[in-house]
């Protein structure tokens, strides 16, 4: 089984792999049956709302004649909604490979047979440039700014969203890295902190409207929304690993395959780069025999 922890290719190898993947995925899209005009229901991680709603969705509609129907939310929450028959999906796009396990295997309903890891995005601190704390980010350590009295900080629920888990992990790593015991508790407060814990898809809007002074985001969010961001030391910075999966018994399987091909094809890659995602060669984890042949042939590297 391959996956997101496979050895990283060289820069030249990565460019060649992505170029090859672009050609192959474009071929898959062209090879799809000609019937158009179908909907494709895409449940995607809320950190990708600007990318999906403002760029990929409209571009896919124009290119394919199909209709993107997206729904954003925390990756864990979306997985729960799929497994609980609360929301039907053709495609599931998560910010953490581990979330897919909630939908894999007979005991979990066999909703997903395999998933493809295709991009990553480091965690950063985004801040409102009009906040009364804005100037402090340039003159004081980031962890000191976060402890300022009155700081309105936003993060996501670790029970529903991988970014919430990574935020807690970041602060724990920072406490050890800077030799500051108790830092996570001082900055984040209790794990379930209603003053901080907010739906992922609303964090950007709350920051931009002035309801928050700062928040934990992925680089794709800050890049897409042009939010000033504090880059953190690589030694302590966790990152999202984005995956995409075809949901079994999808109501619109043809359009679902076309959407995956488009996202990982040349135009999709261009849009993802423009929105701050760092692309990876598409790699499959799980039982790729459950994927349509058009997708199974196009994966980079060995797979099961």
Backbone as CSV, one residue per row, in Angstrom:
resi,resn,N_x,N_y,N_z,CA_x,CA_y,CA_z,C_x,C_y,C_z
1,UNK,0.855,-1.195,0.000,0.000,0.000,0.000,0.881,1.231,0.000
2,UNK,0.587,2.190,-0.846,1.295,3.452,-0.837,0.419,4.494,-0.204
3,UNK,0.973,5.667,0.071,0.166,6.700,0.715,0.964,7.951,0.922
4,UNK,0.495,8.836,1.783,1.118,10.126,1.937,2.476,10.085,2.598
5,UNK,2.862,8.943,3.167,4.151,8.875,3.849,5.233,8.240,2.981
6,UNK,4.956,8.078,1.688,5.962,7.549,0.781,7.105,8.551,0.655
7,UNK,8.343,8.101,0.294,9.473,9.010,0.163,9.173,10.137,-0.815
8,UNK,9.597,11.376,-0.496,9.328,12.510,-1.364,10.213,12.431,-2.600
9,UNK,9.683,12.685,-3.795,10.494,12.678,-5.001,11.352,13.929,-5.071
10,UNK,12.370,13.922,-5.937,13.176,15.103,-6.171,12.318,16.145,-6.871
11,UNK,12.726,17.463,-6.810,11.943,18.481,-7.505,11.743,18.169,-8.974
12,UNK,12.814,17.687,-9.657,12.670,17.370,-11.076,11.733,16.186,-11.257
13,UNK,11.877,15.178,-10.368,10.993,14.019,-10.447,9.556,14.393,-10.188
14,UNK,9.343,15.336,-9.258,7.983,15.778,-8.958,7.382,16.481,-10.159
15,UNK,8.172,17.348,-10.808,7.650,18.041,-11.988,7.286,17.066,-13.084
16,UNK,8.133,16.067,-13.301,7.842,15.078,-14.335,6.607,14.262,-13.983
17,UNK,6.499,13.878,-12.705,5.345,13.089,-12.276,4.054,13.866,-12.432
18,UNK,4.081,15.158,-12.053,2.875,15.966,-12.177,2.513,16.199,-13.634
19,UNK,3.526,16.382,-14.480,3.246,16.562,-15.902,2.612,15.302,-16.494
20,UNK,3.166,14.143,-16.120,2.595,12.891,-16.609,1.183,12.691,-16.097
21,UNK,0.976,13.013,-14.819,-0.363,12.868,-14.245,-1.347,13.784,-14.946
22,UNK,-0.896,14.995,-15.301,-1.786,15.933,-15.978,-2.268,15.372,-17.302
23,UNK,-1.341,14.816,-18.073,-1.714,14.241,-19.366,-2.662,13.069,-19.187
24,UNK,-2.353,12.204,-18.230,-3.166,11.012,-18.035,-4.554,11.343,-17.523
25,UNK,-4.651,12.276,-16.584,-5.970,12.621,-16.058,-6.788,13.378,-17.097
26,UNK,-6.134,14.193,-17.919,-6.855,14.849,-19.003,-7.388,13.815,-19.986
27,UNK,-6.598,12.762,-20.228,-7.059,11.696,-21.107,-8.254,10.973,-20.517
28,UNK,-8.226,10.772,-19.202,-9.354,10.112,-18.548,-10.622,10.925,-18.691
29,UNK,-10.497,12.253,-18.547,-11.664,13.112,-18.697,-12.190,13.061,-20.120
30,UNK,-11.282,13.083,-21.099,-11.711,13.032,-22.488,-12.350,11.699,-22.837
31,UNK,-11.910,10.629,-22.141,-12.411,9.293,-22.454,-13.744,8.985,-21.798
32,UNK,-14.220,9.880,-20.911,-15.489,9.635,-20.241,-16.620,9.666,-21.252
33,UNK,-17.721,8.944,-21.019,-18.846,8.963,-21.938,-19.297,10.381,-22.228
34,UNK,-19.788,10.619,-23.431,-20.066,11.961,-23.910,-21.282,12.596,-23.250
35,UNK,-22.165,11.820,-22.617,-23.370,12.383,-22.027,-22.995,13.407,-20.971
36,UNK,-23.565,14.621,-21.057,-23.208,15.678,-20.130,-24.458,16.196,-19.448
37,UNK,-24.269,17.166,-18.580,-25.399,17.793,-17.934,-25.782,17.192,-16.603
38,UNK,-24.970,16.285,-16.051,-25.295,15.671,-14.773,-24.713,16.455,-13.613
39,UNK,-25.326,16.306,-12.450,-24.802,16.900,-11.234,-23.712,16.010,-10.653
40,UNK,-22.800,16.617,-9.894,-21.834,15.836,-9.121,-21.783,16.446,-7.730
41,UNK,-22.141,15.656,-6.728,-22.176,16.112,-5.339,-20.812,15.886,-4.711
42,UNK,-20.132,16.977,-4.365,-18.780,16.917,-3.823,-18.809,17.430,-2.385
43,UNK,-18.521,16.558,-1.437,-18.371,16.955,-0.038,-16.889,17.185,0.207
44,UNK,-16.521,18.410,0.605,-15.102,18.756,0.675,-14.757,19.489,1.965
45,UNK,-13.497,19.372,2.360,-12.998,20.026,3.562,-13.230,21.529,3.477
46,UNK,-13.722,22.124,4.573,-14.072,23.534,4.575,-12.926,24.465,4.279
47,UNK,-11.700,24.034,4.465,-10.543,24.871,4.152,-10.400,25.123,2.659
48,UNK,-11.156,24.394,1.843,-11.064,24.545,0.389,-12.254,25.292,-0.189
49,UNK,-13.015,25.983,0.643,-14.248,26.594,0.146,-13.981,27.622,-0.953
50,UNK,-12.950,28.464,-0.804,-12.659,29.458,-1.840,-12.210,28.795,-3.133
51,UNK,-11.372,27.784,-3.013,-10.901,27.063,-4.190,-12.056,26.394,-4.915
52,UNK,-12.909,25.696,-4.171,-13.966,24.918,-4.796,-15.086,25.787,-5.362
53,UNK,-15.564,26.722,-4.554,-16.716,27.521,-4.975,-16.341,28.643,-5.937
54,UNK,-15.140,29.190,-5.769,-14.763,30.320,-6.602,-13.957,29.973,-7.829
55,UNK,-13.384,28.776,-7.878,-12.488,28.445,-8.985,-12.786,27.086,-9.603
56,UNK,-12.587,26.012,-8.857,-12.704,24.676,-9.443,-14.127,24.375,-9.900
57,UNK,-15.116,24.652,-9.047,-16.499,24.355,-9.410,-16.928,25.029,-10.697
58,UNK,-16.819,26.364,-10.804,-17.204,27.030,-12.049,-16.406,26.573,-13.263
59,UNK,-15.097,26.349,-13.081,-14.268,25.906,-14.210,-14.676,24.515,-14.672
60,UNK,-14.989,23.628,-13.723,-15.435,22.281,-14.083,-16.750,22.336,-14.843
61,UNK,-17.674,23.167,-14.405,-18.953,23.299,-15.103,-18.738,23.722,-16.552
62,UNK,-17.874,24.721,-16.744,-17.625,25.207,-18.108,-16.960,24.159,-18.975
63,UNK,-16.027,23.432,-18.406,-15.244,22.471,-19.192,-16.014,21.197,-19.501
64,UNK,-16.894,20.781,-18.605,-17.516,19.458,-18.734,-18.976,19.488,-19.153
65,UNK,-19.664,20.571,-18.870,-21.110,20.576,-19.090,-21.876,19.948,-17.940
66,UNK,-21.161,19.374,-16.969,-21.788,18.845,-15.760,-21.946,19.991,-14.753
67,UNK,-22.523,19.675,-13.601,-22.816,20.715,-12.631,-22.240,20.345,-11.268
68,UNK,-21.276,21.133,-10.821,-20.664,20.959,-9.500,-21.656,21.381,-8.423
69,UNK,-21.864,20.485,-7.449,-22.719,20.791,-6.312,-21.905,20.507,-5.054
70,UNK,-21.309,21.555,-4.487,-20.389,21.368,-3.379,-21.018,21.625,-2.031
71,UNK,-20.466,20.956,-1.016,-20.880,21.172,0.361,-19.638,21.107,1.225
72,UNK,-19.365,22.209,1.960,-18.151,22.302,2.770,-18.437,21.988,4.230
73,UNK,-17.407,21.464,4.899,-17.533,21.187,6.328,-16.251,20.576,6.854
74,UNK,-16.194,20.346,8.147,-15.075,19.621,8.725,-15.018,18.219,8.156
75,UNK,-13.826,17.737,7.862,-13.696,16.436,7.193,-14.328,15.305,7.994
76,UNK,-14.119,15.301,9.320,-14.706,14.252,10.147,-16.225,14.349,10.148
77,UNK,-16.718,15.569,10.203,-18.171,15.774,10.185,-18.767,15.252,8.890
78,UNK,-18.136,15.551,7.769,-18.642,15.098,6.473,-18.621,13.577,6.383
79,UNK,-17.541,12.967,6.876,-17.475,11.500,6.872,-18.613,10.906,7.697
80,UNK,-18.886,11.531,8.834,-19.996,11.055,9.677,-21.335,11.194,8.959
81,UNK,-21.496,12.270,8.203,-22.753,12.476,7.489,-22.931,11.458,6.365
82,UNK,-21.828,11.098,5.717,-21.914,10.066,4.676,-22.277,8.723,5.289
83,UNK,-21.544,8.332,6.336,-21.785,7.016,6.939,-23.136,6.938,7.630
84,UNK,-23.647,8.081,8.067,-24.944,8.100,8.734,-26.110,8.293,7.793
85,UNK,-25.842,8.251,6.476,-26.883,8.422,5.457,-27.580,9.774,5.586
86,UNK,-26.832,10.775,6.075,-27.415,12.108,6.232,-27.194,12.977,5.012
87,UNK,-26.198,12.631,4.216,-25.911,13.414,3.019,-25.333,12.504,1.946
88,UNK,-25.890,12.552,0.755,-25.403,11.721,-0.341,-24.246,12.424,-1.044
89,UNK,-23.264,11.659,-1.450,-22.077,12.225,-2.078,-21.621,11.361,-3.229
90,UNK,-21.056,12.024,-4.232,-20.364,11.331,-5.313,-18.867,11.294,-5.049
91,UNK,-18.359,12.391,-4.473,-16.926,12.551,-4.242,-16.727,13.071,-2.821
92,UNK,-15.721,12.531,-2.128,-15.380,12.986,-0.783,-13.946,13.490,-0.800
93,UNK,-13.745,14.738,-0.353,-12.432,15.371,-0.366,-12.080,15.766,1.064
94,UNK,-11.059,15.114,1.618,-10.705,15.279,3.024,-9.368,15.995,3.179
95,UNK,-9.169,16.603,4.359,-7.898,17.261,4.671,-6.961,16.370,5.471
96,UNK,-7.314,15.101,5.650,-6.453,14.166,6.388,-6.711,12.749,5.892
97,UNK,-5.669,12.035,5.479,-5.873,10.661,5.007,-6.585,9.779,6.020
98,UNK,-6.312,9.976,7.304,-6.883,9.106,8.331,-8.407,9.152,8.374
99,UNK,-8.992,10.260,7.952,-10.449,10.380,8.003,-11.112,9.362,7.077
100,UNK,-10.440,9.016,5.997,-11.021,8.056,5.059,-11.280,6.700,5.706
101,UNK,-10.491,6.367,6.718,-10.666,5.076,7.390,-12.056,4.943,7.997
102,UNK,-12.701,6.066,8.317,-14.056,6.033,8.865,-15.081,5.512,7.861
103,UNK,-14.686,5.486,6.586,-15.604,5.088,5.524,-15.149,3.830,4.786
104,UNK,-14.092,3.182,5.286,-13.517,2.042,4.590,-13.729,0.759,5.382
105,UNK,-13.906,-0.333,4.676,-14.069,-1.632,5.312,-15.526,-2.000,5.528
106,UNK,-15.764,-3.292,5.614,-17.125,-3.793,5.715,-17.838,-3.269,6.953
107,UNK,-17.130,-3.202,8.072,-17.774,-2.749,9.311,-18.182,-1.286,9.244
108,UNK,-17.554,-0.523,8.351,-17.861,0.907,8.236,-18.679,1.216,6.986
109,UNK,-19.211,0.181,6.373,-20.130,0.390,5.262,-19.529,0.361,3.879
110,UNK,-18.205,0.202,3.772,-17.566,0.153,2.456,-17.915,1.357,1.583
111,UNK,-17.981,2.520,2.185,-18.305,3.711,1.401,-17.165,4.092,0.459
112,UNK,-15.933,3.816,0.898,-14.755,4.139,0.094,-13.876,2.904,0.006
113,UNK,-13.440,2.574,-1.202,-12.511,1.476,-1.365,-11.066,1.943,-1.382
114,UNK,-10.837,3.108,-1.971,-9.487,3.672,-2.070,-9.600,5.188,-2.147
115,UNK,-8.511,5.863,-1.775,-8.475,7.323,-1.882,-7.136,7.744,-2.462
116,UNK,-7.095,8.944,-3.006,-5.903,9.458,-3.675,-5.408,10.702,-2.933
117,UNK,-4.161,10.690,-2.496,-3.539,11.847,-1.863,-2.892,12.691,-2.957
118,UNK,-3.182,14.010,-2.969,-2.734,14.809,-4.112,-2.139,16.167,-3.761
119,UNK,-2.262,16.646,-2.524,-1.737,17.973,-2.194,-1.548,18.101,-0.692
120,UNK,-0.776,19.093,-0.307,-0.557,19.374,1.108,-0.624,20.878,1.349
121,UNK,-0.818,21.258,2.610,-0.918,22.669,2.947,-0.548,22.851,4.423
122,UNK,0.557,23.550,4.720,0.990,23.727,6.111,0.039,24.608,6.913
123,UNK,0.070,24.440,8.218,-0.715,25.254,9.133,0.029,26.566,9.396
124,UNK,-0.711,27.669,9.408,-0.143,28.982,9.710,-1.109,29.732,10.625
125,UNK,-0.672,30.864,11.137,-1.553,31.760,11.885,-1.900,32.930,10.977
126,UNK,-3.171,33.065,10.659,-3.628,34.196,9.879,-4.173,35.263,10.810
127,UNK,-3.970,36.538,10.453,-4.442,37.602,11.333,-5.104,38.722,10.536
128,UNK,-5.971,39.444,11.217,-6.655,40.581,10.620,-5.724,41.791,10.649
129,UNK,-5.396,42.366,9.478,-4.445,43.485,9.456,-4.984,44.747,10.119
130,UNK,-6.297,44.789,10.382,-6.894,45.956,11.024,-7.117,45.738,12.526
131,UNK,-6.724,44.584,13.025,-6.855,44.293,14.446,-5.910,45.180,15.252
132,UNK,-6.284,45.469,16.495,-5.413,46.276,17.353,-4.120,45.546,17.714
133,UNK,-4.063,44.244,17.412,-2.851,43.466,17.687,-1.962,43.301,16.448
134,UNK,-2.397,43.852,15.302,-1.724,43.555,14.036,-0.236,43.896,14.058
135,UNK,0.123,45.041,14.631,1.529,45.457,14.619,2.413,44.551,15.466
136,UNK,1.819,43.886,16.441,2.616,43.045,17.344,3.228,41.842,16.629
137,UNK,2.590,41.376,15.554,3.119,40.193,14.857,4.499,40.459,14.267
138,UNK,4.816,41.716,14.047,6.115,42.068,13.455,7.179,42.370,14.500
139,UNK,6.770,42.452,15.763,7.739,42.858,16.783,7.883,41.881,17.940
140,UNK,6.971,40.932,18.070,7.020,40.003,19.181,6.896,38.564,18.696
141,UNK,7.336,37.596,19.481,7.164,36.183,19.093,5.678,35.855,18.949
142,UNK,5.363,35.013,18.011,3.957,34.710,17.712,3.230,34.148,18.924
143,UNK,3.938,33.320,19.716,3.272,32.716,20.860,2.996,33.745,21.957
144,UNK,3.773,34.829,21.985,3.508,35.906,22.936,2.300,36.732,22.501
145,UNK,2.177,36.962,21.195,1.030,37.715,20.689,-0.266,36.969,20.976
146,UNK,-0.249,35.652,20.811,-1.459,34.864,21.041,-1.916,34.916,22.498
147,UNK,-1.021,35.290,23.410,-1.375,35.344,24.827,-1.759,36.750,25.289
148,UNK,-1.882,37.678,24.338,-2.264,39.031,24.718,-3.695,39.059,25.269
149,UNK,-3.936,39.790,26.365,-5.303,39.915,26.891,-6.243,40.505,25.841
150,UNK,-7.390,39.885,25.699,-8.371,40.363,24.736,-8.224,39.793,23.345
151,UNK,-7.203,38.982,23.100,-7.007,38.372,21.790,-8.198,37.472,21.452
152,UNK,-8.830,37.715,20.308,-9.945,36.894,19.839,-9.394,35.909,18.807
153,UNK,-9.254,34.681,19.228,-8.599,33.650,18.433,-9.614,32.610,17.978
154,UNK,-9.483,32.160,16.736,-10.396,31.160,16.205,-9.678,29.883,15.803
155,UNK,-10.321,28.756,16.051,-9.814,27.443,15.635,-11.014,26.523,15.408
156,UNK,-10.752,25.352,14.888,-11.844,24.431,14.591,-11.933,23.319,15.634
157,UNK,-13.045,22.633,15.613,-13.343,21.591,16.591,-12.535,20.332,16.280
158,UNK,-11.654,19.899,17.176,-10.853,18.700,16.893,-11.693,17.427,16.766
159,UNK,-12.916,17.456,17.258,-13.783,16.284,17.126,-14.358,16.162,15.724
160,UNK,-14.381,17.273,14.981,-15.044,17.295,13.680,-14.115,17.611,12.520
161,UNK,-12.937,18.142,12.820,-12.094,18.660,11.759,-10.618,18.377,12.038
162,UNK,-9.878,17.839,11.073,-8.451,17.559,11.281,-7.644,18.793,11.655
163,UNK,-8.028,19.969,11.154,-7.272,21.177,11.481,-7.334,21.473,12.973
164,UNK,-8.458,21.148,13.603,-8.551,21.322,15.045,-7.571,20.435,15.783
165,UNK,-7.384,19.211,15.288,-6.407,18.291,15.880,-4.990,18.813,15.658
166,UNK,-4.712,19.297,14.445,-3.372,19.796,14.132,-3.045,21.059,14.921
167,UNK,-4.059,21.870,15.204,-3.830,23.074,16.001,-3.339,22.711,17.403
168,UNK,-3.992,21.736,18.017,-3.567,21.288,19.344,-2.171,20.682,19.276
169,UNK,-1.908,19.896,18.214,-0.583,19.297,18.052,0.479,20.376,17.879
170,UNK,0.182,21.410,17.103,1.121,22.511,16.914,1.492,23.154,18.240
171,UNK,0.493,23.445,19.064,0.769,24.132,20.326,1.548,23.236,21.290
172,UNK,1.295,21.959,21.251,2.074,21.040,22.087,3.529,20.977,21.624
173,UNK,3.723,20.936,20.327,5.087,20.939,19.796,5.791,22.247,20.141
174,UNK,5.059,23.360,20.036,5.646,24.667,20.320,6.072,24.764,21.781
175,UNK,5.270,24.200,22.682,5.617,24.238,24.109,6.957,23.556,24.361
176,UNK,7.183,22.431,23.687,8.449,21.724,23.838,9.580,22.450,23.115
177,UNK,9.303,22.958,21.931,10.311,23.610,21.097,10.854,24.876,21.757
178,UNK,9.952,25.664,22.341,10.360,26.926,22.970,10.568,26.798,24.484
179,UNK,10.431,25.583,25.015,10.589,25.331,26.453,9.613,26.196,27.263
180,UNK,8.340,26.102,26.888,7.285,26.878,27.536,6.177,25.931,28.008
181,UNK,6.386,25.261,29.132,5.364,24.338,29.636,4.018,25.048,29.828
182,UNK,2.953,24.364,29.437,1.622,24.925,29.617,1.197,25.913,28.551
183,UNK,2.001,26.085,27.501,1.677,27.060,26.454,0.330,26.747,25.792
184,UNK,0.108,25.484,25.466,-1.134,25.120,24.786,-2.352,25.494,25.618
185,UNK,-2.276,25.231,26.902,-3.400,25.543,27.781,-3.633,27.051,27.875
186,UNK,-2.553,27.817,27.937,-2.695,29.268,28.054,-3.276,29.893,26.789
187,UNK,-2.893,29.357,25.630,-3.367,29.935,24.369,-4.751,29.416,23.992
188,UNK,-4.967,28.111,24.120,-6.191,27.499,23.624,-7.273,27.338,24.681
189,UNK,-6.883,27.357,25.952,-7.867,27.115,26.988,-8.311,25.658,26.952
190,UNK,-9.514,25.363,27.404,-9.994,23.979,27.389,-10.188,23.477,25.962
191,UNK,-10.152,22.170,25.814,-10.291,21.562,24.480,-11.577,22.010,23.800
192,UNK,-12.658,22.038,24.556,-13.933,22.511,24.022,-14.136,23.943,24.518
193,UNK,-13.638,24.887,23.756,-13.657,26.290,24.136,-14.611,27.037,23.215
194,UNK,-15.836,27.323,23.662,-16.816,27.944,22.767,-16.413,29.325,22.286
195,UNK,-15.496,29.984,22.976,-15.036,31.294,22.526,-14.111,31.190,21.316
196,UNK,-13.508,30.021,21.109,-12.556,29.835,20.014,-13.031,28.849,18.957
197,UNK,-13.685,27.784,19.368,-13.986,26.675,18.466,-15.185,27.025,17.598
198,UNK,-14.931,27.102,16.288,-15.945,27.558,15.335,-15.948,26.643,14.117
199,UNK,-17.043,26.633,13.339,-17.071,25.823,12.121,-15.973,26.237,11.146
200,UNK,-15.330,25.260,10.540,-14.199,25.550,9.667,-14.569,26.492,8.535
201,UNK,-15.740,26.276,7.941,-16.131,27.060,6.768,-16.462,28.507,7.094
202,UNK,-16.518,28.887,8.387,-16.829,30.269,8.760,-15.614,31.054,9.249
203,UNK,-14.496,30.399,9.492,-13.348,31.070,10.114,-12.817,32.232,9.272
204,UNK,-12.652,32.011,7.975,-12.116,33.066,7.116,-13.024,34.288,7.149
205,UNK,-14.323,34.076,6.998,-15.259,35.193,7.003,-15.276,35.940,8.322
206,UNK,-15.188,35.213,9.421,-15.168,35.865,10.737,-13.908,36.704,10.923
207,UNK,-12.784,36.206,10.431,-11.544,36.974,10.539,-11.627,38.242,9.688
208,UNK,-12.087,38.097,8.455,-12.150,39.236,7.553,-13.147,40.296,8.011
209,UNK,-14.209,39.871,8.676,-15.227,40.824,9.140,-14.853,41.501,10.449
210,UNK,-13.737,41.086,11.058,-13.297,41.699,12.295,-13.806,41.028,13.550
211,UNK,-14.491,39.897,13.416,-14.958,39.175,14.598,-13.821,38.453,15.307
212,UNK,-12.745,38.175,14.571,-11.570,37.522,15.130,-10.339,38.381,14.866
213,UNK,-9.378,38.305,15.773,-8.090,38.959,15.563,-7.113,38.043,14.836
214,UNK,-7.226,36.748,15.080,-6.305,35.780,14.479,-6.951,34.402,14.501
215,UNK,-6.390,33.505,13.748,-6.910,32.145,13.714,-5.895,31.205,13.110
216,UNK,-6.155,29.920,13.265,-5.295,28.887,12.684,-5.885,28.467,11.344
217,UNK,-5.070,28.568,10.300,-5.515,28.285,8.941,-4.454,27.463,8.221
218,UNK,-4.843,26.919,7.074,-3.876,26.336,6.153,-3.432,27.426,5.177
219,UNK,-2.270,27.248,4.585,-1.762,28.237,3.633,-2.702,28.425,2.452
220,UNK,-3.423,27.383,2.051,-4.351,27.542,0.936,-5.469,28.523,1.280
221,UNK,-5.860,28.591,2.547,-6.897,29.537,2.954,-6.375,30.962,2.965
222,UNK,-5.195,31.171,3.555,-4.655,32.524,3.632,-4.257,33.042,2.250
223,UNK,-3.752,32.160,1.386,-3.373,32.585,0.040,-4.601,32.975,-0.767
224,UNK,-5.638,32.151,-0.708,-6.841,32.406,-1.499,-7.549,33.677,-1.063
225,UNK,-7.571,33.942,0.246,-8.289,35.103,0.776,-7.378,36.299,1.023
226,UNK,-6.092,36.184,0.669,-5.115,37.261,0.844,-5.082,37.742,2.300
227,UNK,-4.995,36.774,3.202,-4.917,37.048,4.630,-3.446,37.061,5.043
228,UNK,-2.979,38.097,5.740,-1.596,38.076,6.246,-1.402,36.869,7.165
229,UNK,-0.252,36.230,7.046,-0.029,34.997,7.797,1.355,34.980,8.419
230,UNK,1.433,34.359,9.581,2.699,34.150,10.273,3.153,32.723,9.990
231,UNK,4.289,32.589,9.314,4.844,31.269,9.038,5.538,30.747,10.297
232,UNK,5.319,29.501,10.612,5.858,28.910,11.830,7.068,28.031,11.510
233,UNK,7.930,27.772,12.486,9.105,26.926,12.221,8.693,25.567,11.654
234,UNK,9.398,25.125,10.642,9.048,23.855,10.001,9.129,22.687,10.972
235,UNK,9.971,22.803,11.993,10.135,21.703,12.947,8.873,21.431,13.753
236,UNK,7.990,22.401,13.840,6.786,22.212,14.657,5.501,22.327,13.843
237,UNK,5.612,22.572,12.540,4.427,22.867,11.736,3.805,21.610,11.147
238,UNK,2.597,21.256,11.570,1.882,20.155,10.915,1.215,20.669,9.641
239,UNK,0.728,19.776,8.821,0.104,20.199,7.571,-1.050,19.292,7.196
240,UNK,-1.967,19.859,6.434,-3.050,19.073,5.861,-2.497,18.244,4.710
241,UNK,-3.022,17.046,4.555,-2.752,16.228,3.384,-4.102,15.946,2.744
242,UNK,-4.320,16.521,1.585,-5.633,16.435,0.952,-5.782,15.155,0.139
243,UNK,-6.940,14.532,0.293,-7.245,13.299,-0.424,-8.586,13.439,-1.120
244,UNK,-8.757,12.661,-2.163,-10.024,12.645,-2.884,-10.422,11.195,-3.122
245,UNK,-11.699,10.921,-3.003,-12.184,9.550,-3.137,-13.511,9.531,-3.873
246,UNK,-13.693,8.497,-4.658,-14.976,8.221,-5.302,-15.820,7.443,-4.300
247,UNK,-16.984,7.971,-3.981,-17.855,7.312,-3.012,-18.600,6.176,-3.696
248,UNK,-18.577,5.005,-3.069,-19.270,3.844,-3.641,-20.767,4.090,-3.701
249,UNK,-21.382,3.523,-4.713,-22.814,3.693,-4.947,-23.157,5.164,-5.138
250,UNK,-22.202,5.933,-5.682,-22.444,7.349,-5.950,-23.616,7.480,-6.919
251,UNK,-24.486,8.462,-6.666,-25.636,8.616,-7.562,-25.258,9.075,-8.967
252,UNK,-24.083,9.705,-9.112,-23.666,10.210,-10.425,-22.218,9.790,-10.688
253,UNK,-21.976,8.504,-10.904,-20.589,8.021,-11.003,-19.818,8.580,-12.182
254,UNK,-20.469,8.757,-13.339,-19.746,9.276,-14.505,-19.244,10.689,-14.241
255,UNK,-20.120,11.539,-13.714,-19.719,12.910,-13.414,-18.675,12.944,-12.297
256,UNK,-18.749,11.990,-11.368,-17.775,11.935,-10.281,-16.378,11.653,-10.819
257,UNK,-16.268,10.684,-11.723,-14.969,10.377,-12.330,-14.468,11.583,-13.121
258,UNK,-15.372,12.255,-13.839,-14.978,13.434,-14.609,-14.466,14.538,-13.697
259,UNK,-15.076,14.694,-12.533,-14.625,15.743,-11.612,-13.236,15.432,-11.074
260,UNK,-13.002,14.189,-10.664,-11.679,13.813,-10.160,-10.629,14.034,-11.243
261,UNK,-10.950,13.652,-12.477,-10.014,13.846,-13.581,-9.730,15.324,-13.802
262,UNK,-10.751,16.151,-13.684,-10.554,17.584,-13.886,-9.695,18.186,-12.780
263,UNK,-9.993,17.861,-11.529,-9.251,18.439,-10.406,-7.767,18.104,-10.490
264,UNK,-7.451,16.881,-10.886,-6.058,16.446,-10.925,-5.422,16.631,-12.301
265,UNK,-6.175,17.206,-13.224,-5.662,17.492,-14.553,-5.015,18.870,-14.632
266,UNK,-4.639,19.306,-15.823,-3.864,20.545,-15.977,-4.545,21.785,-15.408
267,UNK,-5.825,22.001,-15.716,-6.501,23.194,-15.228,-6.719,23.132,-13.725
268,UNK,-7.086,21.975,-13.211,-7.246,21.820,-11.777,-5.946,22.076,-11.037
269,UNK,-4.842,21.577,-11.579,-3.538,21.815,-10.957,-3.194,23.298,-10.936
270,UNK,-3.487,23.981,-12.036,-3.204,25.417,-12.098,-3.991,26.169,-11.025
271,UNK,-5.253,25.839,-10.889,-6.099,26.513,-9.908,-5.643,26.202,-8.479
272,UNK,-5.249,24.959,-8.245,-4.790,24.606,-6.895,-3.506,25.348,-6.534
273,UNK,-2.577,25.441,-7.469,-1.349,26.195,-7.199,-1.672,27.659,-6.894
274,UNK,-2.579,28.240,-7.679,-2.947,29.644,-7.487,-3.574,29.881,-6.125
275,UNK,-4.153,28.823,-5.538,-4.779,28.942,-4.221,-3.874,28.419,-3.100
276,UNK,-2.577,28.318,-3.371,-1.618,28.045,-2.315,-1.399,26.597,-1.959
277,UNK,-1.974,25.659,-2.701,-1.738,24.248,-2.406,-0.393,23.816,-2.972
278,UNK,0.276,22.937,-2.259,1.528,22.341,-2.725,1.186,20.949,-3.253
279,UNK,1.351,20.759,-4.557,0.897,19.537,-5.193,1.832,18.374,-4.927
280,UNK,1.248,17.192,-4.851,1.968,15.934,-4.717,1.607,15.037,-5.890
281,UNK,2.497,14.128,-6.289,2.099,13.150,-7.301,0.913,12.342,-6.781
282,UNK,-0.149,12.195,-7.550,-1.320,11.448,-7.061,-0.946,10.023,-6.668
283,UNK,-1.201,9.690,-5.405,-0.864,8.376,-4.860,-2.111,7.769,-4.236
284,UNK,-2.312,6.484,-4.466,-3.506,5.806,-3.954,-3.186,4.992,-2.711
285,UNK,-4.144,4.951,-1.806,-4.105,4.080,-0.637,-5.411,3.312,-0.582
286,UNK,-5.326,2.080,-0.113,-6.518,1.254,-0.067,-6.533,0.251,-1.199
287,UNK,-7.685,-0.254,-1.508,-7.852,-1.253,-2.568,-8.191,-0.550,-3.870
288,UNK,-7.170,-0.299,-4.699,-7.408,0.440,-5.932,-8.206,-0.358,-6.948
289,UNK,-8.414,-1.652,-6.682,-9.279,-2.432,-7.582,-10.708,-1.929,-7.534
290,UNK,-11.049,-1.183,-6.503,-12.397,-0.622,-6.411,-12.553,0.651,-7.235
291,UNK,-11.437,1.197,-7.738,-11.512,2.389,-8.576,-11.870,2.010,-10.008
292,UNK,-12.553,2.880,-10.730,-12.766,2.646,-12.160,-11.419,2.505,-12.867
293,UNK,-11.384,1.694,-13.895,-10.126,1.448,-14.606,-9.494,2.740,-15.101
294,UNK,-10.315,3.707,-15.516,-9.783,4.966,-16.045,-8.964,5.708,-15.001
295,UNK,-9.299,5.563,-13.731,-8.527,6.199,-12.675,-7.397,5.312,-12.180
296,UNK,-7.641,4.020,-12.137,-6.631,3.093,-11.617,-5.355,3.118,-12.446
297,UNK,-5.494,3.337,-13.749,-4.321,3.340,-14.626,-3.457,4.584,-14.449
298,UNK,-3.991,5.596,-13.818,-3.338,6.892,-13.837,-2.572,7.241,-12.579
299,UNK,-2.490,6.322,-11.642,-1.868,6.621,-10.364,-0.356,6.617,-10.470
300,UNK,0.265,7.440,-9.647,1.724,7.542,-9.654,2.323,6.534,-8.704
301,UNK,3.259,5.738,-9.187,3.990,4.832,-8.318,3.225,3.553,-8.042
302,UNK,3.797,2.675,-7.193,3.168,1.398,-6.879,1.933,1.596,-6.029
303,UNK,0.969,0.713,-6.159,-0.240,0.771,-5.353,-0.801,-0.627,-5.204
304,UNK,-1.705,-0.779,-4.225,-2.276,-2.086,-3.955,-3.621,-2.227,-4.626
